[in-house]
Amino acid sequence: MRTLIRVPESWTLIYAYPEFIQLMDDDIVSLTGLMLIVNPLCKEEDGHNDRITQLTLSLYLMTRCHIKLRHSVTSLAQTLDYIEDARRTCHPLTLDQLLLKLTEQKILSYISVNNDTM
């Protein structure tokens, strides 16, 4: 993950074209849809709102895997650190920032539920 944080973003952009969005996770589809409902022109404003960096998508998918496989809270806490690093190094792409926030919320929710059951 550390290698992805240091890679220039221009090499690792994933465009969220409608054809690709259909193949993505339900949360990403919903997030993209909500973004367009709130501001239908966001896709046209600067051309940067329809992209996700490979780092952000990797963090999201890694988090989903950790939660499904019931990884320890420690590994998810490490992922939270990676998310914080990603926020500092990424350009403020709208979809990126929203997906990082969603990923962070998923982790915090999982940790709070599992700390209560322990």
The first five atom37 places (N, CA, C, CB, O) and aatype in JSON, in Angstrom:
{
  "aatype": [12, 1, 16, 10, 9, 1, 19, 14, 6, 15, 17, 16, 10, 9, 18, 0, 18, 14, 6, 13, 9, 5, 10, 12, 3, 3, 3, 9, 19, 15, 10, 16, 7, 10, 12, 10, 9, 19, 2, 14, 10, 4, 11, 6, 6, 3, 7, 8, 2, 3, 1, 9, 16, 5, 10, 16, 10, 15, 10, 18, 10, 12, 16, 1, 4, 8, 9, 11, 10, 1, 8, 15, 19, 16, 15, 10, 0, 5, 16, 10, 3, 18, 9, 6, 3, 0, 1, 1, 16, 4, 8, 14, 10, 16, 10, 3, 5, 10, 10, 10, 11, 10, 16, 6, 5, 11, 9, 10, 15, 18, 9, 15, 19, 2, 2, 3, 16, 12],
  "atom_mask": [
    [1, 1, 1, 1, 1],
    [1, 1, 1, 1, 1],
    [1, 1, 1, 1, 1],
    [1, 1, 1, 1, 1],
    [1, 1, 1, 1, 1],
    [1, 1, 1, 1, 1],
    [1, 1, 1, 1, 1],
    [1, 1, 1, 1, 1],
    [1, 1, 1, 1, 1],
    [1, 1, 1, 1, 1],
    [1, 1, 1, 1, 1],
    [1, 1, 1, 1, 1],
    [1, 1, 1, 1, 1],
    [1, 1, 1, 1, 1],
    [1, 1, 1, 1, 1],
    [1, 1, 1, 1, 1],
    [1, 1, 1, 1, 1],
    [1, 1, 1, 1, 1],
    [1, 1, 1, 1, 1],
    [1, 1, 1, 1, 1],
    [1, 1, 1, 1, 1],
    [1, 1, 1, 1, 1],
    [1, 1, 1, 1, 1],
    [1, 1, 1, 1, 1],
    [1, 1, 1, 1, 1],
    [1, 1, 1, 1, 1],
    [1, 1, 1, 1, 1],
    [1, 1, 1, 1, 1],
    [1, 1, 1, 1, 1],
    [1, 1, 1, 1, 1],
    [1, 1, 1, 1, 1],
    [1, 1, 1, 1, 1],
    [1, 1, 1, 0, 1],
    [1, 1, 1, 1, 1],
    [1, 1, 1, 1, 1],
    [1, 1, 1, 1, 1],
    [1, 1, 1, 1, 1],
    [1, 1, 1, 1, 1],
    [1, 1, 1, 1, 1],
    [1, 1, 1, 1, 1],
    [1, 1, 1, 1, 1],
    [1, 1, 1, 1, 1],
    [1, 1, 1, 1, 1],
    [1, 1, 1, 1, 1],
    [1, 1, 1, 1, 1],
    [1, 1, 1, 1, 1],
    [1, 1, 1, 0, 1],
    [1, 1, 1, 1, 1],
    [1, 1, 1, 1, 1],
    [1, 1, 1, 1, 1],
    [1, 1, 1, 1, 1],
    [1, 1, 1, 1, 1],
    [1, 1, 1, 1, 1],
    [1, 1, 1, 1, 1],
    [1, 1, 1, 1, 1],
    [1, 1, 1, 1, 1],
    [1, 1, 1, 1, 1],
    [1, 1, 1, 1, 1],
    [1, 1, 1, 1, 1],
    [1, 1, 1, 1, 1],
    [1, 1, 1, 1, 1],
    [1, 1, 1, 1, 1],
    [1, 1, 1, 1, 1],
    [1, 1, 1, 1, 1],
    [1, 1, 1, 1, 1],
    [1, 1, 1, 1, 1],
    [1, 1, 1, 1, 1],
    [1, 1, 1, 1, 1],
    [1, 1, 1, 1, 1],
    [1, 1, 1, 1, 1],
    [1, 1, 1, 1, 1],
    [1, 1, 1, 1, 1],
    [1, 1, 1, 1, 1],
    [1, 1, 1, 1, 1],
    [1, 1, 1, 1, 1],
    [1, 1, 1, 1, 1],
    [1, 1, 1, 1, 1],
    [1, 1, 1, 1, 1],
    [1, 1, 1, 1, 1],
    [1, 1, 1, 1, 1],
    [1, 1, 1, 1, 1],
    [1, 1, 1, 1, 1],
    [1, 1, 1, 1, 1],
    [1, 1, 1, 1, 1],
    [1, 1, 1, 1, 1],
    [1, 1, 1, 1, 1],
    [1, 1, 1, 1, 1],
    [1, 1, 1, 1, 1],
    [1, 1, 1, 1, 1],
    [1, 1, 1, 1, 1],
    [1, 1, 1, 1, 1],
    [1, 1, 1, 1, 1],
    [1, 1, 1, 1, 1],
    [1, 1, 1, 1, 1],
    [1, 1, 1, 1, 1],
    [1, 1, 1, 1, 1],
    [1, 1, 1, 1, 1],
    [1, 1, 1, 1, 1],
    [1, 1, 1, 1, 1],
    [1, 1, 1, 1, 1],
    [1, 1, 1, 1, 1],
    [1, 1, 1, 1, 1],
    [1, 1, 1, 1, 1],
    [1, 1, 1, 1, 1],
    [1, 1, 1, 1, 1],
    [1, 1, 1, 1, 1],
    [1, 1, 1, 1, 1],
    [1, 1, 1, 1, 1],
    [1, 1, 1, 1, 1],
    [1, 1, 1, 1, 1],
    [1, 1, 1, 1, 1],
    [1, 1, 1, 1, 1],
    [1, 1, 1, 1, 1],
    [1, 1, 1, 1, 1],
    [1, 1, 1, 1, 1],
    [1, 1, 1, 1, 1],
    [1, 1, 1, 1, 1],
    [1, 1, 1, 1, 1]
  ],
  "atom_positions": [
    [[0.83, -1.18, 0.0], [0.0, 0.0, 0.0], [0.88, 1.25, 0.0], [-0.94, -0.01, 1.2], [0.56, 2.25, -0.64]],
    [[1.96, 1.18, 0.71], [2.87, 2.33, 0.75], [3.37, 2.7, -0.64], [4.06, 2.04, 1.68], [3.57, 3.88, -0.94]],
    [[3.59, 1.71, -1.5], [4.06, 2.0, -2.86], [3.01, 2.78, -3.63], [4.41, 0.7, -3.62], [3.35, 3.71, -4.37]],
    [[1.76, 2.43, -3.49], [0.7, 3.15, -4.18], [0.6, 4.59, -3.71], [-0.63, 2.45, -3.99], [0.27, 5.48, -4.5]],
    [[0.87, 4.84, -2.44], [0.78, 6.2, -1.9], [1.82, 7.1, -2.56], [0.96, 6.19, -0.38], [1.58, 8.29, -2.73]],
    [[2.96, 6.55, -2.92], [4.03, 7.35, -3.49], [4.0, 7.45, -5.03], [5.34, 6.8, -3.06], [4.8, 8.2, -5.6]],
    [[3.12, 6.73, -5.69], [3.05, 6.74, -7.16], [2.33, 8.01, -7.61], [2.3, 5.47, -7.69], [1.31, 8.38, -7.04]],
    [[2.86, 8.67, -8.64], [2.15, 9.86, -9.16], [0.75, 9.48, -9.62], [2.94, 10.5, -10.32], [0.56, 8.48, -10.32]],
    [[-0.23, 10.29, -9.23], [-1.63, 9.96, -9.51], [-1.97, 9.91, -10.98], [-2.51, 10.95, -8.84], [-2.88, 9.19, -11.38]],
    [[-1.25, 10.65, -11.79], [-1.61, 10.66, -13.21], [-1.45, 9.28, -13.84], [-0.75, 11.68, -13.96], [-2.03, 9.01, -14.89]],
    [[-0.67, 8.4, -13.21], [-0.48, 7.06, -13.75], [-1.56, 6.1, -13.27], [0.89, 6.53, -13.35], [-1.73, 5.02, -13.84]],
    [[-2.28, 6.49, -12.24], [-3.16, 5.53, -11.6], [-4.62, 5.97, -11.56], [-2.68, 5.28, -10.21], [-5.34, 5.6, -10.63]],
    [[-5.08, 6.74, -12.52], [-6.47, 7.19, -12.52], [-7.39, 6.16, -13.16], [-6.59, 8.52, -13.24], [-7.06, 5.56, -14.18]],
    [[-8.53, 5.98, -12.56], [-9.56, 5.09, -13.09], [-10.75, 5.99, -13.39], [-9.93, 3.91, -12.08], [-11.28, 6.65, -12.49]],
    [[-11.17, 6.0, -14.63], [-12.28, 6.87, -15.02], [-13.6, 6.18, -14.74], [-12.18, 7.25, -16.5], [-13.79, 5.01, -15.07]],
    [[-14.51, 6.91, -14.13], [-15.8, 6.36, -13.75], [-16.83, 6.61, -14.85], [-16.28, 6.98, -12.42], [-17.85, 7.27, -14.64]],
    [[-16.56, 6.06, -16.01], [-17.51, 6.15, -17.11], [-18.71, 5.27, -16.78], [-16.87, 5.71, -18.46], [-18.58, 4.29, -16.05]],
    [[-19.89, 5.62, -17.31], [-21.08, 4.8, -17.02], [-20.87, 3.32, -17.31], [-22.26, 5.31, -17.82], [-21.41, 2.47, -16.61]],
    [[-20.09, 3.0, -18.34], [-19.84, 1.6, -18.68], [-19.05, 0.89, -17.58], [-19.08, 1.5, -20.01], [-19.25, -0.3, -17.34]],
    [[-18.15, 1.61, -16.92], [-17.35, 1.03, -15.85], [-18.11, 1.01, -14.53], [-16.04, 1.8, -15.7], [-17.97, 0.07, -13.75]],
    [[-18.9, 2.05, -14.29], [-19.64, 2.14, -13.03], [-20.54, 0.92, -12.85], [-20.47, 3.44, -12.99], [-20.7, 0.43, -11.73]],
    [[-21.13, 0.45, -13.93], [-22.01, -0.71, -13.86], [-21.3, -1.94, -13.3], [-22.58, -1.03, -15.24], [-21.93, -2.82, -12.72]],
    [[-20.0, -2.0, -13.48], [-19.22, -3.17, -13.05], [-18.69, -3.03, -11.63], [-18.08, -3.39, -13.99], [-18.11, -3.97, -11.08]],
    [[-18.88, -1.87, -11.03], [-18.31, -1.62, -9.71], [-19.26, -2.02, -8.6], [-17.95, -0.16, -9.57], [-20.42, -2.37, -8.83]],
    [[-18.75, -1.96, -7.41], [-19.46, -2.29, -6.2], [-20.69, -1.38, -6.04], [-18.54, -2.16, -4.98], [-20.7, -0.25, -6.51]],
    [[-21.73, -1.9, -5.37], [-22.97, -1.14, -5.16], [-22.72, 0.2, -4.45], [-23.95, -1.97, -4.35], [-23.34, 1.21, -4.79]],
    [[-21.82, 0.2, -3.47], [-21.54, 1.44, -2.74], [-20.96, 2.51, -3.67], [-20.58, 1.17, -1.58], [-21.32, 3.68, -3.57]],
    [[-20.08, 2.11, -4.55], [-19.46, 3.07, -5.47], [-20.49, 3.58, -6.47], [-18.26, 2.43, -6.22], [-20.5, 4.76, -6.8]],
    [[-21.36, 2.7, -6.94], [-22.43, 3.1, -7.85], [-23.35, 4.09, -7.15], [-23.23, 1.87, -8.34], [-23.71, 5.12, -7.73]],
    [[-23.73, 3.79, -5.92], [-24.61, 4.69, -5.17], [-23.95, 6.03, -4.9], [-25.01, 4.04, -3.85], [-24.58, 7.08, -5.01]],
    [[-22.68, 5.98, -4.55], [-21.94, 7.21, -4.27], [-21.87, 8.09, -5.51], [-20.52, 6.89, -3.77], [-22.06, 9.31, -5.43]],
    [[-21.61, 7.5, -6.65], [-21.55, 8.24, -7.91], [-22.92, 8.81, -8.25], [-21.06, 7.33, -9.05], [-23.03, 9.96, -8.67]],
    [[-23.97, 8.01, -8.06], [-25.33, 8.47, -8.32], [-25.72, 9.64, -7.43], [0.0, 0.0, 0.0], [-26.29, 10.62, -7.9]],
    [[-25.41, 9.53, -6.13], [-25.71, 10.63, -5.21], [-24.96, 11.9, -5.58], [-25.37, 10.22, -3.78], [-25.5, 13.0, -5.49]],
    [[-23.71, 11.73, -5.98], [-22.91, 12.88, -6.39], [-23.57, 13.6, -7.56], [-21.47, 12.45, -6.76], [-23.62, 14.83, -7.6]],
    [[-24.09, 12.84, -8.51], [-24.74, 13.43, -9.68], [-26.12, 14.0, -9.34], [-24.87, 12.39, -10.78], [-26.55, 14.98, -9.96]],
    [[-26.83, 13.41, -8.37], [-28.12, 13.95, -7.96], [-27.93, 15.29, -7.27], [-28.85, 12.97, -7.03], [-28.66, 16.24, -7.53]],
    [[-26.94, 15.36, -6.37], [-26.7, 16.6, -5.64], [-26.25, 17.71, -6.58], [-25.65, 16.37, -4.55], [-26.67, 18.86, -6.43]],
    [[-25.4, 17.37, -7.53], [-24.91, 18.37, -8.48], [-24.79, 17.74, -9.86], [-23.55, 18.96, -8.01], [-23.74, 17.19, -10.19]],
    [[-25.84, 17.82, -10.66], [-25.83, 17.18, -11.98], [-24.72, 17.71, -12.9], [-27.16, 17.38, -12.65], [-24.31, 17.02, -13.83]],
    [[-24.24, 18.9, -12.64], [-23.21, 19.48, -13.49], [-21.8, 19.11, -13.03], [-23.35, 20.98, -13.53], [-20.83, 19.5, -13.68]],
    [[-21.67, 18.37, -11.93], [-20.33, 18.1, -11.39], [-19.45, 17.35, -12.37], [-20.44, 17.3, -10.1], [-18.23, 17.48, -12.34]],
    [[-20.05, 16.58, -13.24], [-19.26, 15.84, -14.22], [-18.68, 16.76, -15.28], [-20.1, 14.76, -14.88], [-17.66, 16.44, -15.9]],
    [[-19.33, 17.9, -15.5], [-18.92, 18.81, -16.56], [-18.07, 19.97, -16.07], [-20.12, 19.33, -17.27], [-17.41, 20.63, -16.88]],
    [[-18.08, 20.25, -14.76], [-17.44, 21.46, -14.26], [-15.94, 21.53, -14.59], [-17.63, 21.54, -12.77], [-15.5, 22.46, -15.25]],
    [[-15.19, 20.57, -14.13], [-13.75, 20.62, -14.37], [-13.18, 19.33, -14.92], [-13.04, 20.97, -13.1], [-11.98, 19.24, -15.18]],
    [[-14.02, 18.35, -15.09], [-13.56, 17.09, -15.66], [-12.79, 16.2, -14.7], [0.0, 0.0, 0.0], [-12.27, 15.16, -15.11]],
    [[-12.7, 16.59, -13.43], [-11.93, 15.8, -12.45], [-12.82, 15.03, -11.49], [-11.02, 16.71, -11.67], [-12.32, 14.3, -10.64]],
    [[-14.13, 15.18, -11.61], [-15.02, 14.54, -10.65], [-15.41, 13.13, -11.03], [-16.26, 15.36, -10.5], [-16.05, 12.44, -10.25]],
    [[-15.03, 12.69, -12.21], [-15.42, 11.35, -12.65], [-14.24, 10.39, -12.61], [-16.0, 11.41, -14.07], [-14.18, 9.42, -13.37]],
    [[-13.3, 10.65, -11.72], [-12.11, 9.8, -11.62], [-11.92, 9.31, -10.2], [-10.86, 10.57, -12.09], [-12.28, 9.98, -9.23]],
    [[-11.35, 8.14, -10.1], [-10.95, 7.58, -8.81], [-9.5, 7.15, -8.97], [-11.89, 6.36, -8.37], [-9.13, 6.58, -10.0]],
    [[-8.68, 7.42, -7.98], [-7.3, 6.95, -8.07], [-7.25, 5.47, -7.7], [-6.36, 7.77, -7.15], [-8.1, 4.98, -6.96]],
    [[-6.26, 4.8, -8.21], [-6.07, 3.38, -7.91], [-5.89, 3.19, -6.41], [-4.86, 2.81, -8.68], [-6.35, 2.2, -5.84]],
    [[-5.21, 4.13, -5.77], [-4.98, 4.05, -4.33], [-6.31, 4.03, -3.58], [-4.12, 5.23, -3.86], [-6.51, 3.19, -2.7]],
    [[-7.2, 4.95, -3.9], [-8.48, 5.03, -3.21], [-9.31, 3.77, -3.43], [-9.27, 6.26, -3.67], [-9.88, 3.22, -2.49]],
    [[-9.37, 3.33, -4.66], [-10.13, 2.11, -4.96], [-9.52, 0.9, -4.24], [-10.17, 1.85, -6.48], [-10.25, 0.05, -3.74]],
    [[-8.2, 0.83, -4.19], [-7.53, -0.28, -3.49], [-7.82, -0.25, -2.0], [-6.01, -0.21, -3.72], [-8.07, -1.29, -1.39]],
    [[-7.8, 0.94, -1.4], [-8.11, 1.05, 0.02], [-9.54, 0.61, 0.31], [-7.89, 2.48, 0.51], [-9.8, -0.07, 1.3]],
    [[-10.46, 1.01, -0.55], [-11.86, 0.62, -0.38], [-12.01, -0.9, -0.49], [-12.75, 1.33, -1.43], [-12.63, -1.53, 0.37]],
    [[-11.44, -1.48, -1.53], [-11.58, -2.93, -1.73], [-10.87, -3.72, -0.64], [-11.02, -3.32, -3.1], [-11.36, -4.76, -0.21]],
    [[-9.72, -3.23, -0.2], [-9.0, -3.9, 0.89], [-9.84, -3.86, 2.16], [-7.63, -3.22, 1.12], [-9.9, -4.85, 2.9]],
    [[-10.47, -2.73, 2.42], [-11.32, -2.61, 3.61], [-12.49, -3.58, 3.54], [-11.83, -1.18, 3.76], [-12.82, -4.24, 4.52]],
    [[-13.13, -3.65, 2.37], [-14.25, -4.58, 2.21], [-13.8, -6.02, 2.47], [-14.85, -4.46, 0.79], [-14.51, -6.78, 3.12]],
    [[-12.63, -6.39, 1.96], [-12.09, -7.75, 2.19], [-11.8, -7.98, 3.66], [-10.81, -7.97, 1.36], [-12.15, -9.03, 4.2]],
    [[-11.17, -7.01, 4.31], [-10.85, -7.16, 5.73], [-12.12, -7.35, 6.56], [-10.07, -5.94, 6.24], [-12.15, -8.17, 7.47]],
    [[-13.15, -6.6, 6.23], [-14.4, -6.71, 6.98], [-15.07, -8.06, 6.72], [-15.36, -5.57, 6.62], [-15.52, -8.72, 7.66]],
    [[-15.13, -8.47, 5.47], [-15.75, -9.76, 5.14], [-15.0, -10.94, 5.76], [-15.83, -9.94, 3.63], [-15.61, -11.93, 6.17]],
    [[-13.66, -10.83, 5.82], [-12.85, -11.9, 6.38], [-12.65, -11.76, 7.89], [-11.5, -11.94, 5.69], [-11.93, -12.55, 8.5]],
    [[-13.3, -10.76, 8.47], [-13.25, -10.52, 9.92], [-11.82, -10.36, 10.44], [-13.94, -11.65, 10.66], [-11.43, -10.99, 11.43]],
    [[-11.06, -9.51, 9.76], [-9.7, -9.23, 10.21], [-9.73, -8.51, 11.55], [-8.94, -8.4, 9.17], [-10.76, -8.0, 11.99]],
    [[-8.58, -8.47, 12.17], [-8.48, -7.83, 13.48], [-8.68, -6.32, 13.36], [-7.13, -8.14, 14.12], [-8.5, -5.72, 12.3]],
    [[-9.04, -5.73, 14.47], [-9.2, -4.29, 14.55], [-7.87, -3.6, 14.26], [-9.75, -3.87, 15.93], [-7.83, -2.5, 13.72]],
    [[-6.78, -4.26, 14.62], [-5.44, -3.7, 14.39], [-5.17, -3.5, 12.9], [-4.38, -4.61, 14.99], [-4.65, -2.45, 12.51]],
    [[-5.52, -4.46, 12.08], [-5.28, -4.31, 10.64], [-6.17, -3.22, 10.05], [-5.53, -5.64, 9.91], [-5.75, -2.51, 9.14]],
    [[-7.38, -3.09, 10.56], [-8.26, -2.02, 10.09], [-7.77, -0.66, 10.56], [-9.69, -2.25, 10.56], [-7.93, 0.34, 9.86]],
    [[-7.18, -0.61, 11.74], [-6.6, 0.65, 12.22], [-5.44, 1.06, 11.32], [-6.12, 0.52, 13.69], [-5.24, 2.25, 11.06]],
    [[-4.67, 0.1, 10.84], [-3.59, 0.39, 9.9], [-4.16, 0.95, 8.6], [-2.76, -0.88, 9.61], [-3.59, 1.87, 8.01]],
    [[-5.28, 0.4, 8.16], [-5.92, 0.91, 6.95], [-6.4, 2.34, 7.15], [-7.11, 0.01, 6.55], [-6.33, 3.15, 6.23]],
    [[-6.87, 2.66, 8.35], [-7.24, 4.06, 8.65], [-6.04, 4.99, 8.49], [-7.8, 4.18, 10.08], [-6.18, 6.1, 7.99]],
    [[-4.86, 4.52, 8.9], [-3.63, 5.31, 8.7], [-3.35, 5.51, 7.22], [-2.43, 4.63, 9.38], [-2.96, 6.6, 6.8]],
    [[-3.55, 4.46, 6.43], [-3.35, 4.58, 4.98], [-4.33, 5.58, 4.36], [-3.5, 3.22, 4.31], [-3.98, 6.33, 3.46]],
    [[-5.57, 5.57, 4.85], [-6.56, 6.52, 4.35], [-6.13, 7.94, 4.66], [-7.95, 6.23, 4.97], [-6.26, 8.83, 3.82]],
    [[-5.63, 8.15, 5.85], [-5.15, 9.49, 6.22], [-3.98, 9.91, 5.33], [-4.72, 9.52, 7.71], [-3.93, 11.06, 4.89]],
    [[-3.06, 8.99, 5.05], [-1.95, 9.29, 4.13], [-2.48, 9.62, 2.74], [-0.98, 8.1, 4.06], [-2.0, 10.54, 2.09]],
    [[-3.47, 8.86, 2.3], [-4.05, 9.09, 0.97], [-4.69, 10.47, 0.89], [-5.09, 8.01, 0.63], [-4.58, 11.15, -0.13]],
    [[-5.36, 10.88, 1.94], [-5.98, 12.21, 1.95], [-4.93, 13.31, 1.81], [-6.78, 12.42, 3.24], [-5.16, 14.33, 1.16]],
    [[-3.79, 13.1, 2.42], [-2.73, 14.13, 2.36], [-2.05, 14.16, 1.0], [-1.68, 13.88, 3.44], [-1.62, 15.23, 0.55]],
    [[-1.95, 13.02, 0.33], [-1.19, 12.98, -0.91], [-2.04, 13.09, -2.17], [-0.41, 11.72, -0.96], [-1.53, 13.44, -3.23]],
    [[-3.35, 12.79, -2.07], [-4.21, 12.81, -3.25], [-4.67, 14.22, -3.58], [-5.42, 11.91, -3.05], [-4.8, 15.08, -2.7]],
    [[-4.9, 14.44, -4.85], [-5.57, 15.66, -5.27], [-7.01, 15.58, -4.77], [-5.51, 15.86, -6.82], [-7.54, 14.49, -4.59]],
    [[-7.63, 16.73, -4.55], [-8.99, 16.69, -4.02], [-10.04, 16.34, -5.08], [-9.33, 18.03, -3.4], [-10.94, 17.14, -5.35]],
    [[-9.93, 15.16, -5.67], [-10.94, 14.7, -6.61], [-12.2, 14.38, -5.81], [-10.45, 13.45, -7.41], [-12.14, 13.73, -4.77]],
    [[-13.33, 14.83, -6.29], [-14.57, 14.7, -5.53], [-14.9, 13.24, -5.22], [-15.71, 15.32, -6.29], [-15.14, 12.9, -4.06]],
    [[-14.91, 12.4, -6.21], [-15.26, 11.0, -6.0], [-14.23, 10.3, -5.1], [-15.36, 10.27, -7.35], [-14.6, 9.45, -4.29]],
    [[-12.98, 10.66, -5.24], [-11.92, 10.12, -4.38], [-12.19, 10.46, -2.92], [-10.56, 10.67, -4.81], [-12.17, 9.58, -2.06]],
    [[-12.42, 11.73, -2.65], [-12.64, 12.17, -1.27], [-13.88, 11.51, -0.67], [-12.78, 13.7, -1.22], [-13.87, 11.11, 0.49]],
    [[-14.94, 11.4, -1.46], [-16.16, 10.77, -0.97], [-15.93, 9.28, -0.68], [-17.29, 10.93, -1.99], [-16.41, 8.76, 0.32]],
    [[-15.2, 8.61, -1.56], [-14.94, 7.18, -1.35], [-14.01, 6.95, -0.17], [-14.34, 6.56, -2.62], [-14.17, 5.97, 0.56]],
    [[-13.05, 7.83, 0.04], [-12.18, 7.71, 1.22], [-13.0, 7.89, 2.5], [-11.03, 8.75, 1.16], [-12.8, 7.18, 3.48]],
    [[-13.91, 8.86, 2.48], [-14.76, 9.1, 3.65], [-15.67, 7.9, 3.91], [-15.59, 10.37, 3.46], [-15.85, 7.49, 5.06]],
    [[-16.25, 7.34, 2.85], [-17.11, 6.16, 2.99], [-16.31, 4.99, 3.57], [-17.72, 5.77, 1.63], [-16.79, 4.27, 4.44]],
    [[-15.1, 4.79, 3.07], [-14.24, 3.71, 3.56], [-13.92, 3.9, 5.03], [-12.95, 3.65, 2.73], [-13.96, 2.95, 5.81]],
    [[-13.59, 5.12, 5.4], [-13.3, 5.42, 6.8], [-14.52, 5.12, 7.68], [-12.88, 6.89, 6.96], [-14.39, 4.54, 8.75]],
    [[-15.7, 5.51, 7.23], [-16.92, 5.26, 7.99], [-17.21, 3.77, 8.13], [-18.09, 5.96, 7.34], [-17.67, 3.32, 9.19]],
    [[-16.95, 3.0, 7.08], [-17.14, 1.55, 7.15], [-16.23, 0.94, 8.21], [-16.86, 0.9, 5.77], [-16.65, 0.08, 8.99]],
    [[-14.99, 1.39, 8.24], [-14.04, 0.87, 9.23], [-14.48, 1.23, 10.64], [-12.62, 1.41, 8.96], [-14.52, 0.37, 11.52]],
    [[-14.81, 2.5, 10.86], [-15.21, 2.95, 12.19], [-16.47, 2.24, 12.67], [-15.42, 4.46, 12.2], [-16.59, 1.92, 13.85]],
    [[-17.4, 2.0, 11.77], [-18.62, 1.28, 12.1], [-18.31, -0.16, 12.49], [-19.61, 1.32, 10.93], [-18.83, -0.68, 13.47]],
    [[-17.45, -0.8, 11.71], [-17.05, -2.19, 11.99], [-16.34, -2.28, 13.35], [-16.14, -2.74, 10.87], [-16.6, -3.19, 14.14]],
    [[-15.44, -1.34, 13.6], [-14.7, -1.35, 14.87], [-15.64, -1.15, 16.04], [-13.62, -0.26, 14.87], [-15.52, -1.84, 17.05]],
    [[-16.59, -0.21, 15.94], [-17.49, 0.04, 17.06], [-18.4, -1.17, 17.33], [-18.35, 1.28, 16.79], [-18.67, -1.49, 18.48]],
    [[-18.86, -1.83, 16.28], [-19.72, -3.01, 16.46], [-18.9, -4.15, 17.07], [-20.36, -3.46, 15.11], [-19.39, -4.83, 17.98]],
    [[-17.69, -4.35, 16.6], [-16.89, -5.47, 17.1], [-16.29, -5.21, 18.47], [-15.78, -5.78, 16.13], [-16.04, -6.16, 19.21]],
    [[-16.06, -3.96, 18.84], [-15.59, -3.68, 20.19], [-16.7, -3.92, 21.21], [-15.09, -2.23, 20.29], [-16.42, -4.29, 22.35]],
    [[-17.95, -3.71, 20.8], [-19.07, -3.96, 21.7], [-19.28, -5.44, 21.95], [-20.33, -3.35, 21.14], [-19.72, -5.84, 23.03]],
    [[-18.95, -6.27, 20.95], [-19.18, -7.72, 21.09], [-18.0, -8.43, 21.75], [-19.44, -8.34, 19.74], [-18.12, -9.6, 22.12]],
    [[-16.89, -7.76, 21.91], [-15.71, -8.4, 22.51], [-15.74, -8.36, 24.01], [-14.43, -7.75, 22.02], [-14.83, -8.85, 24.66]]
  ]
}
